[in-house]
Amino acid sequence: MVSVEIPNMPKLEIDEAEITAWIEKRLDNAREIFARQMSRKRGGGRKYRRGRKFHYASAPGEYPVTDGGRLVTSVQSEMISAREGRLTSDLKYADYLTTGTEYMEPRRMLADAIKEALDDQPEADKLAKAAHVK
């Protein structure tokens, strides 16, 4: 086998800090999308009285409609590694909204917000095309 060494060849390196910053920005965008979608006044679901006020619930496939703000404020972004991050909520009912229950169809939740944040990126954004929501 023949090996040739060429001095001063340019090297291609990936800036991990840049990738991390890109992911963090997309997670922040997704959290903003989620909060904005939840803050609308009415959902397309049923209307019912809650105390002295009426609440207009979300319909299946919509983002939940905020009532007291607990869900929106519970959403946190977290970097797992330099190339992986996630949005989470520690509220149990966030799981029910995501997966649905015997009595309720799923609502749009955090994974949907991440997909929207990625879709909002310019067509030329190669990282947006390479990102996958698990």
The first five atom37 places (N, CA, C, CB, O) and aatype in JSON, in Angstrom:
{
  "aatype": [12, 19, 15, 19, 6, 9, 14, 2, 12, 14, 11, 10, 6, 9, 3, 6, 0, 6, 9, 16, 0, 17, 9, 6, 11, 1, 10, 3, 2, 0, 1, 6, 9, 13, 0, 1, 5, 12, 15, 1, 11, 1, 7, 7, 7, 1, 11, 18, 1, 1, 7, 1, 11, 13, 8, 18, 0, 15, 0, 14, 7, 6, 18, 14, 19, 16, 3, 7, 7, 1, 10, 19, 16, 15, 19, 5, 15, 6, 12, 9, 15, 0, 1, 6, 7, 1, 10, 16, 15, 3, 10, 11, 18, 0, 3, 18, 10, 16, 16, 7, 16, 6, 18, 12, 6, 14, 1, 1, 12, 10, 0, 3, 0, 9, 11, 6, 0, 10, 3, 3, 5, 14, 6, 0, 3, 11, 10, 0, 11, 0, 0, 8, 19, 11],
  "atom_mask": [
    [1, 1, 1, 1, 1],
    [1, 1, 1, 1, 1],
    [1, 1, 1, 1, 1],
    [1, 1, 1, 1, 1],
    [1, 1, 1, 1, 1],
    [1, 1, 1, 1, 1],
    [1, 1, 1, 1, 1],
    [1, 1, 1, 1, 1],
    [1, 1, 1, 1, 1],
    [1, 1, 1, 1, 1],
    [1, 1, 1, 1, 1],
    [1, 1, 1, 1, 1],
    [1, 1, 1, 1, 1],
    [1, 1, 1, 1, 1],
    [1, 1, 1, 1, 1],
    [1, 1, 1, 1, 1],
    [1, 1, 1, 1, 1],
    [1, 1, 1, 1, 1],
    [1, 1, 1, 1, 1],
    [1, 1, 1, 1, 1],
    [1, 1, 1, 1, 1],
    [1, 1, 1, 1, 1],
    [1, 1, 1, 1, 1],
    [1, 1, 1, 1, 1],
    [1, 1, 1, 1, 1],
    [1, 1, 1, 1, 1],
    [1, 1, 1, 1, 1],
    [1, 1, 1, 1, 1],
    [1, 1, 1, 1, 1],
    [1, 1, 1, 1, 1],
    [1, 1, 1, 1, 1],
    [1, 1, 1, 1, 1],
    [1, 1, 1, 1, 1],
    [1, 1, 1, 1, 1],
    [1, 1, 1, 1, 1],
    [1, 1, 1, 1, 1],
    [1, 1, 1, 1, 1],
    [1, 1, 1, 1, 1],
    [1, 1, 1, 1, 1],
    [1, 1, 1, 1, 1],
    [1, 1, 1, 1, 1],
    [1, 1, 1, 1, 1],
    [1, 1, 1, 0, 1],
    [1, 1, 1, 0, 1],
    [1, 1, 1, 0, 1],
    [1, 1, 1, 1, 1],
    [1, 1, 1, 1, 1],
    [1, 1, 1, 1, 1],
    [1, 1, 1, 1, 1],
    [1, 1, 1, 1, 1],
    [1, 1, 1, 0, 1],
    [1, 1, 1, 1, 1],
    [1, 1, 1, 1, 1],
    [1, 1, 1, 1, 1],
    [1, 1, 1, 1, 1],
    [1, 1, 1, 1, 1],
    [1, 1, 1, 1, 1],
    [1, 1, 1, 1, 1],
    [1, 1, 1, 1, 1],
    [1, 1, 1, 1, 1],
    [1, 1, 1, 0, 1],
    [1, 1, 1, 1, 1],
    [1, 1, 1, 1, 1],
    [1, 1, 1, 1, 1],
    [1, 1, 1, 1, 1],
    [1, 1, 1, 1, 1],
    [1, 1, 1, 1, 1],
    [1, 1, 1, 0, 1],
    [1, 1, 1, 0, 1],
    [1, 1, 1, 1, 1],
    [1, 1, 1, 1, 1],
    [1, 1, 1, 1, 1],
    [1, 1, 1, 1, 1],
    [1, 1, 1, 1, 1],
    [1, 1, 1, 1, 1],
    [1, 1, 1, 1, 1],
    [1, 1, 1, 1, 1],
    [1, 1, 1, 1, 1],
    [1, 1, 1, 1, 1],
    [1, 1, 1, 1, 1],
    [1, 1, 1, 1, 1],
    [1, 1, 1, 1, 1],
    [1, 1, 1, 1, 1],
    [1, 1, 1, 1, 1],
    [1, 1, 1, 0, 1],
    [1, 1, 1, 1, 1],
    [1, 1, 1, 1, 1],
    [1, 1, 1, 1, 1],
    [1, 1, 1, 1, 1],
    [1, 1, 1, 1, 1],
    [1, 1, 1, 1, 1],
    [1, 1, 1, 1, 1],
    [1, 1, 1, 1, 1],
    [1, 1, 1, 1, 1],
    [1, 1, 1, 1, 1],
    [1, 1, 1, 1, 1],
    [1, 1, 1, 1, 1],
    [1, 1, 1, 1, 1],
    [1, 1, 1, 1, 1],
    [1, 1, 1, 0, 1],
    [1, 1, 1, 1, 1],
    [1, 1, 1, 1, 1],
    [1, 1, 1, 1, 1],
    [1, 1, 1, 1, 1],
    [1, 1, 1, 1, 1],
    [1, 1, 1, 1, 1],
    [1, 1, 1, 1, 1],
    [1, 1, 1, 1, 1],
    [1, 1, 1, 1, 1],
    [1, 1, 1, 1, 1],
    [1, 1, 1, 1, 1],
    [1, 1, 1, 1, 1],
    [1, 1, 1, 1, 1],
    [1, 1, 1, 1, 1],
    [1, 1, 1, 1, 1],
    [1, 1, 1, 1, 1],
    [1, 1, 1, 1, 1],
    [1, 1, 1, 1, 1],
    [1, 1, 1, 1, 1],
    [1, 1, 1, 1, 1],
    [1, 1, 1, 1, 1],
    [1, 1, 1, 1, 1],
    [1, 1, 1, 1, 1],
    [1, 1, 1, 1, 1],
    [1, 1, 1, 1, 1],
    [1, 1, 1, 1, 1],
    [1, 1, 1, 1, 1],
    [1, 1, 1, 1, 1],
    [1, 1, 1, 1, 1],
    [1, 1, 1, 1, 1],
    [1, 1, 1, 1, 1],
    [1, 1, 1, 1, 1],
    [1, 1, 1, 1, 1],
    [1, 1, 1, 1, 1]
  ],
  "atom_positions": [
    [[0.84, -1.17, 0.0], [0.0, 0.0, 0.0], [0.89, 1.24, 0.0], [-0.96, -0.01, 1.21], [1.92, 1.28, 0.67]],
    [[0.47, 2.23, -0.75], [1.21, 3.48, -0.86], [0.41, 4.56, -0.15], [1.49, 3.87, -2.35], [-0.8, 4.68, -0.34]],
    [[1.08, 5.34, 0.64], [0.45, 6.43, 1.38], [1.18, 7.72, 1.03], [0.46, 6.18, 2.92], [2.41, 7.76, 1.02]],
    [[0.4, 8.78, 0.74], [1.01, 10.06, 0.38], [0.56, 11.08, 1.41], [0.62, 10.5, -1.07], [-0.64, 11.24, 1.64]],
    [[1.48, 11.77, 2.01], [1.16, 12.83, 2.96], [1.43, 14.16, 2.3], [1.97, 12.68, 4.27], [2.52, 14.42, 1.79]],
    [[0.41, 15.02, 2.31], [0.56, 16.35, 1.72], [0.47, 17.35, 2.87], [-0.53, 16.63, 0.61], [-0.57, 17.42, 3.54]],
    [[1.51, 18.1, 3.11], [1.48, 19.06, 4.21], [0.54, 20.23, 3.92], [2.9, 19.57, 4.49], [0.32, 20.61, 2.77]],
    [[0.01, 20.8, 5.0], [-0.82, 22.01, 4.94], [-2.1, 21.85, 4.13], [-0.01, 23.13, 4.37], [-2.58, 22.8, 3.52]],
    [[-2.66, 20.66, 4.13], [-3.95, 20.45, 3.45], [-5.05, 21.04, 4.33], [-4.2, 18.92, 3.18], [-4.99, 20.91, 5.55]],
    [[-6.04, 21.67, 3.73], [-7.14, 22.22, 4.54], [-7.95, 21.08, 5.16], [-8.06, 23.12, 3.68], [-8.14, 20.02, 4.56]],
    [[-8.43, 21.32, 6.36], [-9.22, 20.32, 7.07], [-10.65, 20.85, 7.22], [-8.59, 19.98, 8.47], [-10.87, 22.04, 7.45]],
    [[-11.57, 19.98, 7.1], [-12.96, 20.33, 7.3], [-13.34, 19.96, 8.73], [-13.88, 19.61, 6.27], [-13.18, 18.81, 9.15]],
    [[-13.81, 20.92, 9.46], [-14.24, 20.68, 10.83], [-15.65, 21.19, 11.02], [-13.28, 21.35, 11.83], [-16.07, 22.15, 10.36]],
    [[-16.37, 20.56, 11.91], [-17.72, 20.99, 12.25], [-17.66, 21.71, 13.58], [-18.72, 19.78, 12.3], [-17.12, 21.19, 14.56]],
    [[-18.21, 22.9, 13.62], [-18.21, 23.69, 14.84], [-19.39, 23.23, 15.71], [-18.31, 25.22, 14.53], [-20.53, 23.61, 15.48]],
    [[-19.09, 22.41, 16.69], [-20.13, 21.86, 17.57], [-20.91, 22.96, 18.28], [-19.5, 20.91, 18.61], [-22.12, 22.83, 18.48]],
    [[-20.22, 24.03, 18.67], [-20.92, 25.13, 19.36], [-21.95, 25.78, 18.44], [-19.9, 26.19, 19.85], [-23.02, 26.19, 18.89]],
    [[-21.64, 25.86, 17.16], [-22.57, 26.44, 16.19], [-23.8, 25.54, 16.02], [-21.87, 26.65, 14.83], [-24.92, 26.03, 15.94]],
    [[-23.58, 24.24, 15.96], [-24.69, 23.3, 15.84], [-25.56, 23.36, 17.1], [-24.18, 21.86, 15.61], [-26.78, 23.38, 17.01]],
    [[-24.93, 23.39, 18.25], [-25.67, 23.48, 19.51], [-26.52, 24.75, 19.55], [-24.7, 23.45, 20.72], [-27.69, 24.71, 19.92]],
    [[-25.93, 25.87, 19.15], [-26.66, 27.14, 19.14], [-27.84, 27.07, 18.17], [-25.73, 28.3, 18.75], [-28.91, 27.61, 18.45]],
    [[-27.64, 26.42, 17.01], [-28.71, 26.27, 16.02], [-29.86, 25.47, 16.62], [-28.19, 25.58, 14.74], [-31.03, 25.85, 16.48]],
    [[-29.55, 24.37, 17.28], [-30.6, 23.53, 17.9], [-31.31, 24.3, 19.0], [-29.98, 22.22, 18.48], [-32.54, 24.27, 19.09]],
    [[-30.56, 24.99, 19.84], [-31.18, 25.77, 20.92], [-32.14, 26.82, 20.36], [-30.11, 26.44, 21.79], [-33.21, 27.04, 20.92]],
    [[-31.75, 27.47, 19.27], [-32.61, 28.49, 18.65], [-33.89, 27.85, 18.13], [-31.86, 29.2, 17.5], [-34.97, 28.42, 18.29]],
    [[-33.8, 26.69, 17.5], [-34.99, 26.02, 16.99], [-35.91, 25.58, 18.14], [-34.6, 24.8, 16.14], [-37.13, 25.67, 18.02]],
    [[-35.33, 25.13, 19.24], [-36.14, 24.75, 20.41], [-36.83, 25.98, 20.99], [-35.26, 24.08, 21.49], [-38.0, 25.9, 21.38]],
    [[-36.13, 27.1, 21.06], [-36.75, 28.34, 21.54], [-37.89, 28.76, 20.61], [-35.71, 29.47, 21.65], [-38.95, 29.18, 21.07]],
    [[-37.67, 28.66, 19.3], [-38.73, 28.98, 18.34], [-39.93, 28.07, 18.53], [-38.2, 28.85, 16.89], [-41.07, 28.53, 18.48]],
    [[-39.68, 26.79, 18.75], [-40.77, 25.83, 18.95], [-41.55, 26.16, 20.21], [-40.23, 24.39, 19.02], [-42.78, 26.08, 20.22]],
    [[-40.86, 26.52, 21.28], [-41.55, 26.89, 22.52], [-42.41, 28.13, 22.31], [-40.54, 27.12, 23.66], [-43.51, 28.21, 22.84]],
    [[-41.92, 29.09, 21.53], [-42.69, 30.28, 21.22], [-43.92, 29.94, 20.38], [-41.83, 31.3, 20.47], [-45.01, 30.47, 20.64]],
    [[-43.76, 29.07, 19.4], [-44.9, 28.63, 18.58], [-45.95, 27.97, 19.47], [-44.44, 27.66, 17.47], [-47.14, 28.26, 19.35]],
    [[-45.51, 27.08, 20.35], [-46.42, 26.38, 21.24], [-47.18, 27.37, 22.11], [-45.66, 25.38, 22.12], [-48.4, 27.27, 22.24]],
    [[-46.48, 28.32, 22.72], [-47.12, 29.31, 23.59], [-48.1, 30.19, 22.8], [-46.06, 30.2, 24.27], [-49.19, 30.48, 23.28]],
    [[-47.7, 30.6, 21.61], [-48.57, 31.45, 20.79], [-49.84, 30.7, 20.38], [-47.81, 31.94, 19.54], [-50.94, 31.26, 20.43]],
    [[-49.69, 29.45, 19.99], [-50.85, 28.66, 19.58], [-51.79, 28.42, 20.75], [-50.39, 27.32, 19.0], [-53.01, 28.45, 20.59]],
    [[-51.23, 28.19, 21.93], [-52.07, 27.94, 23.11], [-52.77, 29.2, 23.61], [-51.25, 27.35, 24.22], [-53.8, 29.11, 24.27]],
    [[-52.22, 30.37, 23.3], [-52.76, 31.6, 23.88], [-53.95, 32.16, 23.11], [-51.68, 32.63, 23.93], [-54.51, 33.18, 23.5]],
    [[-54.34, 31.5, 22.04], [-55.53, 31.97, 21.34], [-56.73, 31.84, 22.29], [-55.77, 31.16, 20.01], [-56.71, 31.01, 23.2]],
    [[-57.72, 32.62, 22.09], [-58.83, 32.7, 23.05], [-59.77, 31.5, 23.01], [-59.63, 33.94, 22.8], [-60.31, 31.09, 24.03]],
    [[-59.95, 30.95, 21.83], [-60.94, 29.88, 21.69], [-60.4, 28.75, 20.85], [-62.22, 30.4, 21.08], [-59.68, 28.97, 19.87]],
    [[-60.76, 27.53, 21.24], [-60.48, 26.37, 20.42], [-61.73, 25.99, 19.67], [0.0, 0.0, 0.0], [-62.79, 26.59, 19.86]],
    [[-61.63, 25.01, 18.83], [-62.77, 24.56, 18.04], [-63.56, 23.45, 18.72], [0.0, 0.0, 0.0], [-64.46, 22.87, 18.12]],
    [[-63.21, 23.15, 19.97], [-63.89, 22.09, 20.71], [-65.12, 22.59, 21.45], [0.0, 0.0, 0.0], [-65.68, 23.64, 21.13]],
    [[-65.51, 21.82, 22.44], [-66.75, 22.16, 23.15], [-66.58, 23.37, 24.06], [-67.22, 20.96, 23.96], [-65.47, 23.69, 24.5]],
    [[-67.7, 24.02, 24.32], [-67.75, 25.19, 25.2], [-68.4, 24.74, 26.5], [-68.54, 26.38, 24.53], [-69.45, 24.09, 26.48]],
    [[-67.79, 25.09, 27.62], [-68.4, 24.75, 28.91], [-68.08, 25.81, 29.94], [-67.92, 23.37, 29.39], [-67.13, 26.58, 29.8]],
    [[-68.88, 25.83, 30.96], [-68.72, 26.83, 32.02], [-67.68, 26.33, 33.01], [-70.08, 27.11, 32.73], [-67.69, 25.17, 33.43]],
    [[-66.8, 27.24, 33.37], [-65.8, 26.96, 34.4], [-65.88, 28.13, 35.38], [-64.34, 26.8, 33.78], [-65.33, 29.2, 35.14]],
    [[-66.57, 27.9, 36.49], [-66.83, 28.99, 37.44], [-67.78, 29.98, 36.8], [0.0, 0.0, 0.0], [-68.86, 29.6, 36.34]],
    [[-67.39, 31.23, 36.78], [-68.23, 32.28, 36.19], [-67.96, 32.5, 34.71], [-68.03, 33.58, 36.94], [-68.68, 33.24, 34.04]],
    [[-66.93, 31.87, 34.2], [-66.54, 32.09, 32.81], [-66.79, 30.84, 31.97], [-65.05, 32.49, 32.73], [-66.96, 29.74, 32.49]],
    [[-66.81, 31.06, 30.66], [-66.89, 29.95, 29.73], [-65.48, 29.63, 29.23], [-67.84, 30.28, 28.54], [-64.64, 30.51, 29.08]],
    [[-65.26, 28.36, 28.98], [-63.99, 27.9, 28.41], [-64.31, 27.24, 27.08], [-63.23, 26.9, 29.38], [-65.23, 26.43, 26.97]],
    [[-63.54, 27.59, 26.06], [-63.7, 27.01, 24.73], [-62.52, 26.05, 24.53], [-63.75, 28.12, 23.6], [-61.4, 26.49, 24.25]],
    [[-62.77, 24.79, 24.68], [-61.7, 23.78, 24.62], [-61.18, 23.61, 23.2], [-62.21, 22.44, 25.16], [-61.81, 24.02, 22.23]],
    [[-60.02, 22.99, 23.1], [-59.46, 22.68, 21.79], [-60.17, 21.45, 21.23], [-57.93, 22.44, 21.88], [-60.73, 20.64, 21.96]],
    [[-60.11, 21.34, 19.93], [-60.65, 20.17, 19.24], [-59.5, 19.21, 18.96], [-61.39, 20.59, 17.92], [-58.34, 19.61, 19.0]],
    [[-59.82, 17.95, 18.67], [-58.75, 17.01, 18.3], [-57.92, 17.56, 17.15], [-59.35, 15.64, 17.91], [-58.44, 18.1, 16.18]],
    [[-56.59, 17.42, 17.29], [-55.69, 17.91, 16.26], [-55.3, 19.37, 16.39], [0.0, 0.0, 0.0], [-54.43, 19.83, 15.65]],
    [[-55.91, 20.11, 17.32], [-55.53, 21.49, 17.58], [-54.56, 21.52, 18.76], [-56.78, 22.37, 17.86], [-54.46, 20.56, 19.52]],
    [[-53.86, 22.64, 18.9], [-53.09, 22.84, 20.11], [-54.09, 23.08, 21.24], [-52.09, 24.05, 19.96], [-55.17, 23.61, 21.01]],
    [[-53.74, 22.68, 22.47], [-54.64, 22.97, 23.6], [-54.83, 24.49, 23.74], [-54.08, 22.37, 24.92], [-53.99, 25.27, 23.3]],
    [[-55.93, 24.88, 24.36], [-56.17, 26.29, 24.66], [-55.8, 26.5, 26.12], [-57.66, 26.71, 24.36], [-56.25, 25.76, 26.99]],
    [[-54.99, 27.52, 26.37], [-54.57, 27.76, 27.75], [-55.73, 28.18, 28.62], [-53.47, 28.82, 27.78], [-56.64, 28.9, 28.19]],
    [[-55.69, 27.73, 29.84], [-56.73, 28.07, 30.79], [-56.11, 28.85, 31.95], [-57.45, 26.79, 31.31], [-56.58, 29.94, 32.29]],
    [[-55.07, 28.3, 32.53], [-54.4, 28.98, 33.63], [-52.94, 29.24, 33.37], [0.0, 0.0, 0.0], [-52.29, 29.96, 34.13]],
    [[-52.39, 28.68, 32.3], [-51.01, 28.92, 31.93], [-50.01, 27.91, 32.47], [0.0, 0.0, 0.0], [-48.81, 28.03, 32.21]],
    [[-50.47, 26.92, 33.23], [-49.53, 25.95, 33.8], [-48.78, 25.17, 32.73], [-50.28, 24.98, 34.7], [-47.57, 24.97, 32.85]],
    [[-49.48, 24.73, 31.69], [-48.83, 23.92, 30.65], [-47.79, 24.75, 29.9], [-49.88, 23.38, 29.66], [-46.66, 24.29, 29.7]],
    [[-48.15, 25.94, 29.5], [-47.21, 26.79, 28.75], [-45.96, 27.07, 29.58], [-47.89, 28.12, 28.35], [-44.85, 26.98, 29.05]],
    [[-46.12, 27.4, 30.84], [-44.95, 27.72, 31.66], [-44.15, 26.49, 32.06], [-45.39, 28.46, 32.89], [-43.01, 26.62, 32.52]],
    [[-44.72, 25.31, 31.9], [-43.99, 24.09, 32.25], [-43.04, 23.63, 31.14], [-44.96, 22.98, 32.56], [-42.18, 22.79, 31.39]],
    [[-43.18, 24.17, 29.95], [-42.37, 23.72, 28.8], [-40.96, 24.27, 28.92], [-43.02, 24.17, 27.46], [-40.75, 25.48, 29.04]],
    [[-40.01, 23.37, 28.89], [-38.59, 23.72, 29.01], [-37.81, 23.09, 27.85], [-38.01, 23.24, 30.37], [-38.14, 21.99, 27.4]],
    [[-36.8, 23.8, 27.38], [-35.9, 23.2, 26.39], [-34.67, 22.7, 27.13], [-35.51, 24.23, 25.28], [-34.25, 23.25, 28.14]],
    [[-34.11, 21.63, 26.58], [-32.97, 20.98, 27.23], [-32.05, 20.43, 26.15], [-33.44, 19.85, 28.19], [-32.49, 19.75, 25.23]],
    [[-30.79, 20.72, 26.28], [-29.79, 20.13, 25.4], [-29.3, 18.84, 26.04], [-28.61, 21.12, 25.13], [-28.84, 18.85, 27.18]],
    [[-29.39, 17.75, 25.3], [-28.97, 16.43, 25.79], [-27.49, 16.23, 25.47], [-29.84, 15.29, 25.17], [-26.74, 15.65, 26.26]],
    [[-27.09, 16.7, 24.3], [-25.7, 16.65, 23.88], [-25.49, 17.82, 22.93], [-25.33, 15.27, 23.19], [-26.41, 18.62, 22.71]],
    [[-24.31, 17.94, 22.38], [-24.02, 19.04, 21.46], [-24.9, 19.0, 20.21], [-22.56, 19.02, 21.05], [-25.09, 20.01, 19.54]],
    [[-25.44, 17.81, 19.9], [-26.23, 17.66, 18.68], [-27.64, 17.16, 18.93], [-25.54, 16.72, 17.76], [-28.3, 16.7, 17.99]],
    [[-28.11, 17.23, 20.15], [-29.45, 16.71, 20.44], [-30.08, 17.51, 21.57], [-29.39, 15.21, 20.8], [-29.48, 17.72, 22.62]],
    [[-31.31, 17.94, 21.34], [-32.06, 18.68, 22.34], [-33.51, 18.24, 22.33], [0.0, 0.0, 0.0], [-33.94, 17.5, 21.45]],
    [[-34.26, 18.71, 23.32], [-35.68, 18.34, 23.38], [-36.47, 19.39, 24.15], [-35.87, 16.96, 24.03], [-35.91, 20.16, 24.94]],
    [[-37.77, 19.41, 23.9], [-38.72, 20.2, 24.68], [-39.44, 19.23, 25.6], [-39.73, 20.98, 23.76], [-39.82, 18.13, 25.19]],
    [[-39.62, 19.63, 26.84], [-40.29, 18.75, 27.8], [-41.27, 19.54, 28.64], [-39.26, 18.05, 28.69], [-41.2, 20.77, 28.74]],
    [[-42.18, 18.81, 29.24], [-43.08, 19.35, 30.25], [-43.15, 18.3, 31.35], [-44.5, 19.69, 29.67], [-43.25, 17.11, 31.07]],
    [[-43.12, 18.74, 32.59], [-43.19, 17.8, 33.7], [-44.62, 17.58, 34.18], [-42.33, 18.29, 34.86], [-44.84, 16.91, 35.2]],
    [[-45.59, 18.12, 33.47], [-46.99, 17.94, 33.86], [-47.53, 16.64, 33.28], [-47.85, 19.14, 33.39], [-47.37, 16.37, 32.09]],
    [[-48.15, 15.84, 34.1], [-48.68, 14.55, 33.67], [-49.71, 14.71, 32.55], [-49.31, 13.81, 34.86], [-49.74, 13.91, 31.61]],
    [[-50.54, 15.74, 32.65], [-51.58, 15.86, 31.63], [-51.02, 16.25, 30.27], [-52.61, 16.88, 32.06], [-51.74, 16.16, 29.27]],
    [[-49.77, 16.67, 30.19], [-49.14, 16.91, 28.88], [-49.05, 15.59, 28.11], [-47.73, 17.54, 29.05], [-49.21, 15.57, 26.89]],
    [[-48.78, 14.49, 28.83], [-48.76, 13.17, 28.19], [-50.14, 12.82, 27.63], [-48.31, 12.08, 29.2], [-50.25, 12.31, 26.51]],
    [[-51.18, 13.1, 28.4], [-52.54, 12.78, 27.95], [-52.9, 13.6, 26.72], [-53.55, 13.04, 29.07], [-53.53, 13.09, 25.8]],
    [[-52.5, 14.87, 26.7], [-52.78, 15.71, 25.55], [-52.02, 15.22, 24.31], [-52.41, 17.16, 25.85], [-52.53, 15.3, 23.19]],
    [[-50.81, 14.73, 24.51], [-49.98, 14.26, 23.41], [-50.51, 12.96, 22.81], [-48.56, 14.06, 23.88], [-50.6, 12.83, 21.59]],
    [[-50.84, 12.02, 23.67], [-51.23, 10.69, 23.19], [-52.73, 10.47, 23.12], [-50.64, 9.65, 24.07], [-53.19, 9.54, 22.46]],
    [[-53.49, 11.33, 23.79], [-54.93, 11.13, 23.88], [-55.26, 10.13, 24.98], [0.0, 0.0, 0.0], [-54.36, 9.53, 25.57]],
    [[-56.52, 9.98, 25.24], [-57.0, 9.02, 26.25], [-58.2, 8.28, 25.66], [-57.4, 9.75, 27.59], [-58.55, 8.46, 24.49]],
    [[-58.79, 7.46, 26.47], [-60.01, 6.75, 26.06], [-61.13, 7.73, 25.73], [-60.46, 5.77, 27.17], [-62.01, 7.43, 24.92]],
    [[-61.1, 8.9, 26.36], [-62.18, 9.88, 26.22], [-61.8, 11.11, 25.39], [-62.63, 10.32, 27.57], [-62.65, 11.97, 25.14]],
    [[-60.54, 11.21, 24.96], [-60.09, 12.41, 24.29], [-59.07, 12.06, 23.2], [-59.48, 13.4, 25.29], [-58.16, 11.27, 23.43]],
    [[-59.24, 12.64, 22.05], [-58.28, 12.47, 20.96], [-57.04, 13.32, 21.25], [-58.93, 12.87, 19.59], [-57.12, 14.3, 21.99]],
    [[-55.89, 12.95, 20.68], [-54.66, 13.72, 20.91], [-54.77, 15.15, 20.39], [-53.47, 13.03, 20.24], [-55.52, 15.45, 19.46]],
    [[-54.02, 16.02, 21.02], [-53.91, 17.41, 20.6], [-52.51, 17.61, 20.02], [-54.19, 18.4, 21.79], [-51.61, 16.79, 20.24]],
    [[-52.34, 18.69, 19.29], [-51.0, 19.05, 18.8], [-50.2, 19.47, 20.02], [-51.04, 20.2, 17.7], [-50.69, 20.18, 20.89]],
    [[-48.96, 19.02, 20.06], [-48.15, 19.34, 21.24], [-46.72, 19.7, 20.84], [-48.14, 18.15, 22.22], [-46.51, 20.31, 19.79]],
    [[-45.77, 19.34, 21.65], [-44.4, 19.82, 21.52], [-43.71, 19.34, 20.24], [-43.59, 19.39, 22.71], [-43.02, 20.12, 19.59]],
    [[-43.88, 18.08, 19.87], [-43.26, 17.59, 18.63], [-43.8, 18.35, 17.42], [-43.52, 16.07, 18.46], [-43.07, 18.63, 16.47]],
    [[-45.08, 18.69, 17.46], [-45.68, 19.45, 16.37], [-45.08, 20.86, 16.3], [-47.2, 19.53, 16.53], [-44.83, 21.38, 15.22]],
    [[-44.86, 21.46, 17.46], [-44.26, 22.8, 17.51], [-42.83, 22.76, 16.97], [-44.27, 23.35, 18.94], [-42.41, 23.68, 16.26]],
    [[-42.08, 21.71, 17.29], [-40.72, 21.57, 16.77], [-40.75, 21.44, 15.25], [-40.0, 20.35, 17.4], [-39.97, 22.08, 14.55]],
    [[-41.67, 20.61, 14.73], [-41.78, 20.45, 13.28], [-42.11, 21.78, 12.61], [-42.85, 19.4, 12.93], [-41.56, 22.1, 11.56]],
    [[-43.01, 22.56, 13.21], [-43.35, 23.87, 12.66], [-42.14, 24.81, 12.69], [-44.52, 24.49, 13.43], [-41.91, 25.54, 11.73]],
    [[-41.38, 24.78, 13.76], [-40.19, 25.63, 13.86], [-39.18, 25.26, 12.78], [-39.55, 25.5, 15.26], [-38.54, 26.14, 12.21]],
    [[-39.04, 23.99, 12.5], [-38.12, 23.55, 11.45], [-38.65, 23.91, 10.06], [-37.88, 22.04, 11.54], [-37.89, 24.3, 9.18]],
    [[-39.97, 23.79, 9.88], [-40.58, 24.12, 8.59], [-40.49, 25.61, 8.28], [-42.03, 23.67, 8.56], [-40.52, 26.01, 7.12]],
    [[-40.4, 26.45, 9.33], [-40.32, 27.9, 9.15], [-38.97, 28.35, 8.62], [-40.6, 28.6, 10.46], [-38.81, 29.51, 8.26]],
    [[-38.0, 27.46, 8.55], [-36.66, 27.82, 8.13], [-36.59, 27.96, 6.61], [-35.65, 26.78, 8.62], [-37.34, 27.31, 5.89]],
    [[-35.69, 28.81, 6.14], [-35.55, 28.98, 4.69], [-35.21, 27.66, 4.0], [-34.48, 30.02, 4.37], [-34.6, 26.77, 4.6]],
    [[-35.6, 27.55, 2.79], [-35.35, 26.33, 2.01], [-33.87, 25.98, 1.97], [-35.89, 26.49, 0.59], [-33.5, 24.81, 1.92]],
    [[-33.01, 26.99, 2.0], [-31.57, 26.76, 1.9], [-30.96, 26.27, 3.22], [-30.88, 28.03, 1.47], [-29.78, 25.92, 3.25]],
    [[-31.74, 26.22, 4.29], [-31.21, 25.82, 5.6], [-31.04, 24.3, 5.64], [-32.15, 26.3, 6.75], [-31.98, 23.57, 5.95]],
    [[-29.85, 23.84, 5.31], [-29.57, 22.41, 5.23], [-29.73, 21.72, 6.59], [-28.15, 22.18, 4.71], [-30.13, 20.55, 6.64]],
    [[-29.43, 22.42, 7.68], [-29.59, 21.8, 8.99], [-31.06, 21.54, 9.28], [-28.99, 22.7, 10.09], [-31.39, 20.53, 9.9]],
    [[-31.95, 22.41, 8.85], [-33.38, 22.18, 9.06], [-33.83, 20.93, 8.31], [-34.2, 23.4, 8.6], [-34.67, 20.17, 8.81]],
    [[-33.28, 20.71, 7.14], [-33.63, 19.52, 6.38], [-33.06, 18.26, 7.01], [-33.14, 19.64, 4.95], [-33.65, 17.18, 6.9]],
    [[-31.92, 18.39, 7.68], [-31.27, 17.22, 8.28], [-31.83, 16.89, 9.66], [-29.77, 17.45, 8.39], [-31.59, 15.8, 10.17]],
    [[-32.56, 17.81, 10.27], [-33.07, 17.58, 11.62], [-34.28, 16.65, 11.57], [-33.45, 18.93, 12.3], [-35.12, 16.74, 10.67]],
    [[-34.36, 15.78, 12.54], [-35.47, 14.82, 12.61], [-36.09, 14.88, 14.0], [-34.98, 13.38, 12.29], [-35.39, 14.98, 15.0]],
    [[-37.41, 14.83, 14.04], [-38.13, 14.81, 15.31], [-38.45, 13.38, 15.65], [-39.42, 15.66, 15.24], [-39.07, 12.67, 14.86]],
    [[-38.02, 12.93, 16.82], [-38.26, 11.55, 17.25], [-39.41, 11.5, 18.21], [-37.01, 10.95, 17.88], [-39.77, 10.42, 18.68]]
  ]
}
